[in-house]
Amino acid sequence: MTTQRKKRGAHDFLWVLVLLIVFFLAVLGRQEYKIYQIKKETLATQQRVEQLQKAKADLEAERKRLDDPKYIEKLAREDHNMVGKNEVPLFIVKDKDKDKAGQDSQTTKK
């Protein structure tokens, strides 16, 4: 009877040991997955920081250029269609009404 108890006790111990190992492997796998997610998030954050640093450098360069009167004049001419004091403005505008009238007359002819 004692040999059967020893065999049964060893068998039960082996099962408990296997269950503990499986449990610890599951916990370890979960922790590794969390570490992987944190590393992935850290990499994405580092890339975002690099992009923002580049944008900051570009804005700093733009701010320095805004101290130059010639650059301000260039922006005023290109972006806001401003002209100098003794200059004559010249604007080329497409006549949208003529284009629509031409299309309407072609439509009515059909």
TIMI-903113 format. One line per field, with one value per atom (N, C-alpha, C, O, CB): atom name; x, y, z. Coordinates in pm, whole numbers, padded with zeros to 5 digits, always signed. Atoms other than C-alpha are relative to their C-alpha. Glycine has a CB too. Example, Ala and Ser with C-alpha at 12.3 -4.5 7.8 and 13.67 -1.06 7.14 Angstrom:
at = (N / CA / C / O / CB / N / CA / C / O / CB)
px = (+00089 / +01230 / +00090 / +00194 / -00099 / -00082 / +01367 / -00077 / -00026 / +00041)
py = (-00119 / -00450 / +00120 / +00118 / +00003 / -00119 / -00106 / +00109 / +00220 / +00046)
pz = (+00000 / +00780 / +00000 / +00066 / +00125 / -00006 / +00714 / +00073 / +00090 / -00142)
// end
This chain:
at = (N / CA / C / O / CB / N / CA / C / O / CB / N / CA / C / O / CB / N / CA / C / O / CB / N / CA / C / O / CB / N / CA / C / O / CB / N / CA / C / O / CB / N / CA / C / O / CB / N / CA / C / O / CB / N / CA / C / O / CB / N / CA / C / O / CB / N / CA / C / O / CB / N / CA / C / O / CB / N / CA / C / O / CB / N / CA / C / O / CB / N / CA / C / O / CB / N / CA / C / O / CB / N / CA / C / O / CB / N / CA / C / O / CB / N / CA / C / O / CB / N / CA / C / O / CB / N / CA / C / O / CB / N / CA / C / O / CB / N / CA / C / O / CB / N / CA / C / O / CB / N / CA / C / O / CB / N / CA / C / O / CB / N / CA / C / O / CB / N / CA / C / O / CB / N / CA / C / O / CB / N / CA / C / O / CB / N / CA / C / O / CB / N / CA / C / O / CB / N / CA / C / O / CB / N / CA / C / O / CB / N / CA / C / O / CB / N / CA / C / O / CB / N / CA / C / O / CB / N / CA / C / O / CB / N / CA / C / O / CB / N / CA / C / O / CB / N / CA / C / O / CB / N / CA / C / O / CB / N / CA / C / O / CB / N / CA / C / O / CB / N / CA / C / O / CB / N / CA / C / O / CB / N / CA / C / O / CB / N / CA / C / O / CB / N / CA / C / O / CB / N / CA / C / O / CB / N / CA / C / O / CB / N / CA / C / O / CB / N / CA / C / O / CB / N / CA / C / O / CB / N / CA / C / O / CB / N / CA / C / O / CB / N / CA / C / O / CB / N / CA / C / O / CB / N / CA / C / O / CB / N / CA / C / O / CB / N / CA / C / O / CB / N / CA / C / O / CB / N / CA / C / O / CB / N / CA / C / O / CB / N / CA / C / O / CB / N / CA / C / O / CB / N / CA / C / O / CB / N / CA / C / O / CB / N / CA / C / O / CB / N / CA / C / O / CB / N / CA / C / O / CB / N / CA / C / O / CB / N / CA / C / O / CB / N / CA / C / O / CB / N / CA / C / O / CB / N / CA / C / O / CB / N / CA / C / O / CB / N / CA / C / O / CB / N / CA / C / O / CB / N / CA / C / O / CB / N / CA / C / O / CB / N / CA / C / O / CB / N / CA / C / O / CB / N / CA / C / O / CB / N / CA / C / O / CB / N / CA / C / O / CB / N / CA / C / O / CB / N / CA / C / O / CB / N / CA / C / O / CB / N / CA / C / O / CB / N / CA / C / O / CB / N / CA / C / O / CB / N / CA / C / O / CB / N / CA / C / O / CB / N / CA / C / O / CB / N / CA / C / O / CB / N / CA / C / O / CB / N / CA / C / O / CB / N / CA / C / O / CB / N / CA / C / O / CB / N / CA / C / O / CB / N / CA / C / O / CB / N / CA / C / O / CB / N / CA / C / O / CB / N / CA / C / O / CB / N / CA / C / O / CB / N / CA / C / O / CB / N / CA / C / O / CB / N / CA / C / O / CB)
px = (+00080 / +00000 / +00086 / +00048 / -00092 / -00087 / +00280 / +00062 / +00085 / +00109 / -00056 / +00426 / -00105 / -00073 / +00053 / +00107 / +00088 / -00019 / -00040 / -00133 / +00013 / +00064 / +00116 / +00097 / -00007 / -00117 / +00416 / -00014 / +00016 / +00130 / +00019 / +00338 / -00109 / -00094 / -00036 / +00109 / +00010 / +00044 / +00012 / -00124 / -00052 / +00179 / +00096 / +00092 / +00069 / -00094 / +00456 / -00076 / -00042 / +00105 / +00080 / +00198 / -00075 / -00078 / -00102 / +00069 / -00006 / +00098 / +00067 / -00072 / -00102 / +00310 / +00041 / +00058 / +00124 / -00036 / +00402 / -00108 / -00075 / +00022 / +00109 / +00059 / -00003 / -00022 / -00134 / -00004 / +00078 / +00116 / +00103 / +00010 / -00118 / +00427 / -00025 / +00013 / +00122 / +00031 / +00308 / -00097 / -00079 / -00060 / +00096 / +00013 / +00067 / +00037 / -00114 / -00073 / +00242 / +00088 / +00096 / +00085 / -00087 / +00482 / -00085 / -00046 / +00079 / +00089 / +00194 / -00050 / -00054 / -00121 / +00047 / +00060 / +00109 / +00083 / -00044 / -00109 / +00399 / +00037 / +00073 / +00122 / -00026 / +00454 / -00106 / -00076 / +00006 / +00107 / +00115 / +00023 / +00007 / -00138 / -00027 / +00201 / +00120 / +00117 / +00026 / -00119 / +00544 / -00033 / +00015 / +00110 / +00039 / +00392 / -00081 / -00062 / -00081 / +00080 / +00144 / +00087 / +00067 / -00106 / -00091 / +00418 / +00086 / +00110 / +00090 / -00079 / +00629 / -00082 / -00030 / +00052 / +00087 / +00333 / -00019 / -00019 / -00136 / +00013 / +00286 / +00128 / +00122 / -00031 / -00128 / +00656 / +00010 / +00056 / +00119 / -00001 / +00625 / -00087 / -00046 / -00048 / +00090 / +00328 / +00061 / +00050 / -00136 / -00061 / +00513 / +00116 / +00132 / +00050 / -00110 / +00820 / -00052 / +00003 / +00089 / +00060 / +00601 / -00053 / -00033 / -00114 / +00053 / +00429 / +00113 / +00102 / -00090 / -00116 / +00766 / +00062 / +00099 / +00105 / -00055 / +00895 / -00088 / -00037 / +00015 / +00092 / +00585 / +00010 / +00006 / -00146 / -00013 / +00622 / +00131 / +00134 / -00009 / -00129 / +00989 / -00008 / +00047 / +00111 / +00016 / +00898 / -00081 / -00050 / -00066 / +00083 / +00631 / +00081 / +00067 / -00125 / -00085 / +00882 / +00096 / +00118 / +00078 / -00090 / +01125 / -00073 / -00018 / +00062 / +00078 / +00851 / -00028 / -00018 / -00133 / +00030 / +00758 / +00126 / +00118 / -00062 / -00124 / +01123 / +00034 / +00082 / +00116 / -00025 / +01157 / -00095 / -00054 / -00018 / +00097 / +00838 / +00039 / +00025 / -00143 / -00044 / +00970 / +00117 / +00122 / +00039 / -00116 / +01298 / -00045 / +00006 / +00101 / +00052 / +01105 / -00069 / -00052 / -00099 / +00068 / +00892 / +00100 / +00080 / -00101 / -00103 / +01201 / +00068 / +00094 / +00105 / -00061 / +01358 / -00095 / -00051 / +00038 / +00099 / +01035 / -00007 / -00016 / -00139 / +00005 / +01029 / +00121 / +00109 / -00005 / -00120 / +01386 / -00012 / +00032 / +00126 / +00017 / +01296 / -00099 / -00090 / -00047 / +00099 / +01006 / +00061 / -00006 / -00112 / -00070 / +01260 / +00053 / +00090 / +00115 / -00053 / +01368 / -00114 / -00212 / +00066 / +00107 / +01160 / -00025 / -00138 / +00034 / +00019 / +01220 / -00083 / -00164 / +00137 / +00078 / +01078 / -00147 / -00238 / +00057 / +00137 / +00772 / -00067 / -00185 / -00001 / +00055 / +00724 / -00034 / -00138 / +00100 / +00025 / +00752 / -00128 / -00211 / +00121 / +00122 / +00486 / -00124 / -00228 / +00011 / +00115 / +00257 / -00040 / -00159 / +00032 / +00030 / +00284 / -00060 / -00161 / +00127 / +00042 / +00245 / -00128 / -00219 / +00110 / +00112 / -00002 / -00122 / -00235 / +00044 / +00111 / -00212 / -00026 / -00107 / +00028 / +00020 / -00191 / +00015 / -00059 / -00138 / -00024 / -00059 / +00095 / +00176 / +00058 / -00087 / +00113 / +00068 / +00023 / -00081 / -00072 / +00362 / -00076 / -00177 / +00139 / +00068 / +00270 / -00013 / -00120 / +00076 / +00001 / +00360 / -00019 / +00013 / +00128 / +00020 / +00269 / -00148 / -00237 / +00049 / +00136 / -00037 / -00034 / +00038 / -00016 / +00034 / -00212 / -00056 / -00131 / -00102 / +00047 / -00279 / -00047 / +00031 / +00111 / +00058 / -00513 / -00062 / -00136 / -00104 / +00060 / -00608 / -00107 / -00078 / +00108 / +00112 / -00951 / -00075 / -00104 / -00094 / +00080 / -01135 / -00145 / -00193 / +00017 / +00140 / -01489 / -00083 / -00107 / -00042 / +00074 / -01690 / -00140 / -00195 / -00011 / +00134 / -02021 / -00001 / -00095 / -00053 / -00007 / -01909 / +00013 / -00051 / +00118 / -00016 / -01797 / -00132 / -00166 / +00108 / +00128 / -02131 / -00101 / -00180 / -00053 / +00094 / -02324 / +00029 / -00063 / +00008 / -00037 / -02132 / -00044 / -00089 / +00151 / +00043 / -02206 / -00152 / -00206 / +00054 / +00147 / -02573 / -00053 / -00150 / -00058 / +00048 / -02612 / +00027 / -00052 / +00066 / -00027 / -02447 / -00099 / -00139 / +00145 / +00095 / -02679 / -00139 / -00208 / -00008 / +00133 / -02991 / -00007 / -00114 / -00041 / -00001 / -02884 / -00023 / -00079 / +00131 / +00014 / -02881 / -00139 / -00174 / +00089)
py = (-00118 / +00000 / +00126 / +00226 / -00001 / -00116 / +00240 / +00029 / +00145 / -00021 / -00024 / +00192 / +00063 / +00148 / -00131 / -00061 / +00274 / +00146 / +00232 / -00078 / -00138 / +00586 / +00084 / +00199 / +00006 / -00074 / +00688 / +00028 / +00138 / -00078 / -00019 / +00634 / +00104 / +00191 / -00133 / -00095 / +00822 / +00141 / +00238 / -00043 / -00129 / +01103 / +00060 / +00180 / -00015 / -00048 / +01129 / +00043 / +00143 / -00110 / -00032 / +01129 / +00133 / +00218 / -00115 / -00125 / +01404 / +00118 / +00226 / -00012 / -00106 / +01605 / +00041 / +00159 / -00047 / -00028 / +01576 / +00084 / +00178 / -00131 / -00077 / +01706 / +00143 / +00239 / -00070 / -00134 / +01997 / +00079 / +00198 / -00008 / -00065 / +02076 / +00043 / +00154 / -00095 / -00034 / +02069 / +00117 / +00208 / -00123 / -00109 / +02294 / +00131 / +00237 / -00032 / -00121 / +02540 / +00053 / +00174 / -00029 / -00042 / +02546 / +00065 / +00168 / -00121 / -00057 / +02609 / +00136 / +00230 / -00095 / -00127 / +02884 / +00108 / +00218 / -00017 / -00097 / +03055 / +00036 / +00151 / -00054 / -00032 / +03027 / +00094 / +00183 / -00129 / -00089 / +03190 / +00141 / +00239 / -00053 / -00132 / +03474 / +00065 / +00184 / -00013 / -00052 / +03512 / +00047 / +00152 / -00107 / -00038 / +03519 / +00129 / +00214 / -00111 / -00122 / +03784 / +00122 / +00228 / -00015 / -00110 / +03999 / +00036 / +00154 / -00038 / -00027 / +03962 / +00076 / +00165 / -00131 / -00069 / +04072 / +00146 / +00235 / -00070 / -00138 / +04379 / +00079 / +00195 / +00002 / -00065 / +04460 / +00032 / +00140 / -00089 / -00023 / +04422 / +00119 / +00204 / -00126 / -00112 / +04661 / +00133 / +00234 / -00022 / -00123 / +04917 / +00043 / +00162 / -00021 / -00034 / +04899 / +00056 / +00152 / -00124 / -00047 / +04941 / +00143 / +00228 / -00095 / -00133 / +05242 / +00102 / +00217 / -00003 / -00088 / +05389 / +00037 / +00152 / -00069 / -00028 / +05358 / +00099 / +00192 / -00131 / -00092 / +05530 / +00140 / +00240 / -00051 / -00130 / +05807 / +00068 / +00189 / -00017 / -00058 / +05856 / +00054 / +00161 / -00106 / -00049 / +05887 / +00128 / +00220 / -00107 / -00121 / +06143 / +00117 / +00230 / -00024 / -00105 / +06339 / +00052 / +00172 / -00052 / -00042 / +06342 / +00086 / +00186 / -00123 / -00080 / +06469 / +00139 / +00239 / -00071 / -00129 / +06742 / +00087 / +00209 / -00021 / -00076 / +06843 / +00058 / +00171 / -00088 / -00050 / +06873 / +00117 / +00218 / -00114 / -00108 / +07082 / +00123 / +00235 / -00046 / -00113 / +07299 / +00072 / +00195 / -00048 / -00060 / +07353 / +00079 / +00188 / -00109 / -00071 / +07448 / +00131 / +00234 / -00090 / -00121 / +07694 / +00104 / +00224 / -00035 / -00093 / +07845 / +00068 / +00189 / -00074 / -00057 / +07893 / +00101 / +00208 / -00110 / -00093 / +08054 / +00128 / +00238 / -00068 / -00117 / +08284 / +00090 / +00213 / -00043 / -00080 / +08395 / +00072 / +00185 / -00089 / -00063 / +08461 / +00115 / +00208 / -00103 / -00107 / +08679 / +00131 / +00235 / -00043 / -00123 / +08931 / +00074 / +00191 / -00031 / -00059 / +08995 / +00070 / +00006 / -00110 / -00074 / +09271 / -00052 / -00048 / +00148 / +00050 / +09123 / -00129 / -00150 / -00026 / +00122 / +08788 / +00033 / -00030 / -00093 / -00043 / +08961 / +00055 / +00028 / +00106 / -00055 / +09148 / -00113 / -00109 / +00098 / +00114 / +08821 / -00073 / -00108 / -00097 / +00066 / +08658 / +00083 / +00029 / -00027 / -00088 / +08960 / -00004 / -00007 / +00145 / +00004 / +08951 / -00135 / -00139 / +00028 / +00133 / +08574 / -00048 / -00099 / -00100 / +00059 / +08484 / +00092 / +00044 / -00037 / -00092 / +08798 / +00094 / +00187 / +00082 / -00077 / +08947 / +00149 / +00228 / -00030 / -00142 / +09279 / +00055 / -00019 / +00022 / -00066 / +09531 / +00118 / +00167 / +00047 / -00114 / +09807 / +00130 / +00133 / +00009 / -00130 / +10175 / +00052 / +00102 / +00101 / -00053 / +10271 / -00108 / -00086 / +00075 / +00110 / +09939 / -00009 / +00028 / -00134 / +00019 / +09861 / -00148 / -00234 / +00048 / +00142 / +09539 / -00057 / +00010 / -00018 / +00068 / +09292 / -00138 / -00221 / -00008 / +00129 / +09003 / -00064 / +00002 / +00017 / +00075 / +08739 / -00089 / -00177 / -00084 / +00073 / +08602 / -00068 / -00005 / +00096 / +00070 / +08338 / +00040 / +00054 / -00155 / -00037 / +08433 / -00127 / -00196 / +00085 / +00123 / +08154 / +00007 / -00096 / -00026 / -00014 / +08295 / -00037 / -00099 / +00143 / +00034 / +08264 / -00151 / -00210 / +00072 / +00145 / +07906 / -00071 / -00167 / -00048 / +00063 / +07817 / +00028 / -00060 / +00051 / -00033 / +07998 / -00085 / -00133 / +00151 / +00085 / +07807 / -00143 / -00209 / +00005 / +00136 / +07480 / -00010 / -00110 / -00045 / +00003 / +07569 / +00003 / -00066 / +00117 / -00007 / +07659 / -00132 / -00174 / +00117 / +00129 / +07333 / -00105 / -00193 / -00045 / +00095 / +07143 / +00017 / -00081 / +00016 / -00024 / +07311 / -00036 / -00070 / +00146 / +00035 / +07246 / -00148 / -00188 / +00041 / +00145 / +06872 / -00037 / -00155 / -00077)
pz = (+00000 / +00000 / +00000 / -00062 / +00118 / -00006 / +00070 / -00136 / -00169 / +00103 / +00133 / -00277 / -00091 / -00174 / -00061 / +00080 / -00431 / +00040 / -00046 / +00016 / -00046 / -00217 / -00051 / -00091 / +00153 / +00049 / -00315 / -00150 / -00196 / +00028 / +00144 / -00684 / -00026 / -00111 / -00069 / +00018 / -00652 / +00041 / -00027 / +00081 / -00047 / -00455 / -00102 / -00128 / +00136 / +00102 / -00717 / -00125 / -00189 / -00035 / +00118 / -00994 / +00022 / -00066 / -00030 / -00033 / -00822 / +00002 / -00047 / +00136 / -00004 / -00759 / -00142 / -00170 / +00080 / +00140 / -01127 / -00067 / -00139 / -00079 / +00060 / -01233 / +00054 / -00022 / +00026 / -00059 / -00990 / -00056 / -00087 / +00153 / +00056 / -01116 / -00144 / -00183 / +00006 / +00139 / -01479 / -00005 / -00085 / -00075 / -00002 / -01396 / +00042 / -00015 / +00095 / -00041 / -01216 / -00113 / -00135 / +00123 / +00112 / -01510 / -00110 / -00164 / -00057 / +00102 / -01754 / +00046 / -00034 / -00028 / -00054 / -01529 / -00011 / -00058 / +00147 / +00006 / -01502 / -00143 / -00171 / +00073 / +00142 / -01878 / -00055 / -00134 / -00084 / +00045 / -01936 / +00053 / -00020 / +00045 / -00059 / -01697 / -00069 / -00100 / +00153 / +00067 / -01856 / -00143 / -00186 / -00003 / +00136 / -02206 / +00000 / -00087 / -00065 / -00009 / -02101 / +00028 / -00030 / +00110 / -00031 / -01952 / -00121 / -00147 / +00119 / +00121 / -02266 / -00104 / -00171 / -00061 / +00094 / -02477 / +00041 / -00043 / -00010 / -00048 / -02257 / -00029 / -00069 / +00150 / +00029 / -02293 / -00149 / -00186 / +00044 / +00145 / -02671 / -00036 / -00116 / -00076 / +00029 / -02678 / +00046 / -00024 / +00067 / -00051 / -02465 / -00089 / -00116 / +00145 / +00090 / -02689 / -00132 / -00187 / -00026 / +00126 / -02997 / +00017 / -00070 / -00045 / -00028 / -02841 / +00019 / -00024 / +00125 / -00020 / -02738 / -00134 / -00155 / +00091 / +00134 / -03094 / -00075 / -00137 / -00081 / +00068 / -03232 / +00060 / -00012 / +00010 / -00066 / -02973 / -00038 / -00060 / +00151 / +00041 / -03061 / -00142 / -00171 / +00010 / +00137 / -03429 / -00003 / -00079 / -00088 / -00007 / -03343 / +00054 / +00006 / +00089 / -00055 / -03134 / -00107 / -00117 / +00123 / +00108 / -03427 / -00102 / -00149 / -00069 / +00095 / -03659 / +00057 / -00013 / -00034 / -00062 / -03413 / +00012 / -00002 / +00139 / -00006 / -03369 / -00137 / -00147 / +00050 / +00136 / -03747 / -00031 / -00087 / -00106 / +00023 / -03764 / +00079 / +00030 / +00040 / -00083 / -03481 / -00066 / -00069 / +00141 / +00068 / -03668 / -00122 / -00148 / -00041 / +00117 / -03982 / +00041 / -00024 / -00077 / -00047 / -03786 / +00052 / +00034 / +00110 / -00047 / -03622 / -00119 / -00115 / +00087 / +00120 / -03965 / -00064 / -00109 / -00101 / +00056 / -04089 / +00084 / +00029 / -00006 / -00088 / -03786 / -00024 / -00022 / +00149 / +00027 / -03859 / -00135 / -00150 / +00001 / +00131 / -04223 / +00006 / -00075 / -00102 / -00011 / -04112 / +00050 / +00047 / +00093 / -00038 / -03980 / -00124 / -00115 / +00096 / +00124 / -04342 / -00075 / -00111 / -00090 / +00071 / -04512 / -00142 / -00190 / -00006 / +00137 / -04859 / +00000 / -00090 / -00068 / -00009 / -04749 / +00030 / -00025 / +00110 / -00031 / -04603 / -00126 / -00151 / +00113 / +00124 / -04931 / -00097 / -00163 / -00065 / +00088 / -05126 / +00042 / -00042 / +00001 / -00048 / -04906 / -00028 / -00068 / +00150 / +00024 / -04939 / -00147 / -00179 / +00043 / +00144 / -05318 / -00042 / -00112 / -00082 / +00046 / -05361 / +00068 / +00003 / +00024 / -00074 / -05089 / +00010 / +00018 / +00138 / -00023 / -05057 / -00118 / -00107 / +00124 / +00123 / -05410 / +00023 / -00036 / -00058 / -00026 / -05279 / -00106 / -00163 / +00144 / +00097 / -05506 / +00069 / +00173 / -00126 / -00055 / -05444 / -00024 / -00093 / -00062 / +00006 / -05414 / -00143 / -00179 / +00085 / +00136 / -05775 / -00105 / -00222 / -00027 / +00094 / -05936 / -00038 / +00038 / +00061 / +00049 / -06145 / +00015 / -00038 / -00150 / -00016 / -06043 / -00129 / -00201 / +00113 / +00119 / -06321 / +00042 / +00088 / -00109 / -00038 / -06258 / -00123 / -00196 / +00113 / +00110 / -06514 / +00061 / +00142 / -00080 / -00056 / -06437 / -00113 / -00215 / +00081 / +00099 / -06633 / +00019 / +00132 / +00012 / -00007 / -06718 / +00011 / -00088 / -00125 / -00025 / -06563 / -00061 / -00100 / +00150 / +00057 / -06690 / -00148 / -00196 / +00020 / +00143 / -07054 / -00018 / -00106 / -00067 / +00009 / -06998 / +00027 / -00043 / +00098 / -00032 / -06841 / -00111 / -00145 / +00135 / +00108 / -07116 / -00122 / -00188 / -00036 / +00113 / -07381 / +00021 / -00072 / -00023 / -00029 / -07211 / -00003 / -00050 / +00138 / +00001 / -07167 / -00142 / -00173 / +00081 / +00138 / -07535 / -00072 / -00157 / -00075 / +00062 / -07637 / +00049 / -00026 / +00029 / -00057 / -07408 / -00062 / -00089 / +00152 / +00055 / -07549 / -00147 / -00197 / +00019 / +00143 / -07911 / -00019 / -00121 / -00065 / +00014 / -07852 / +00022 / +00014 / +00094)
// end
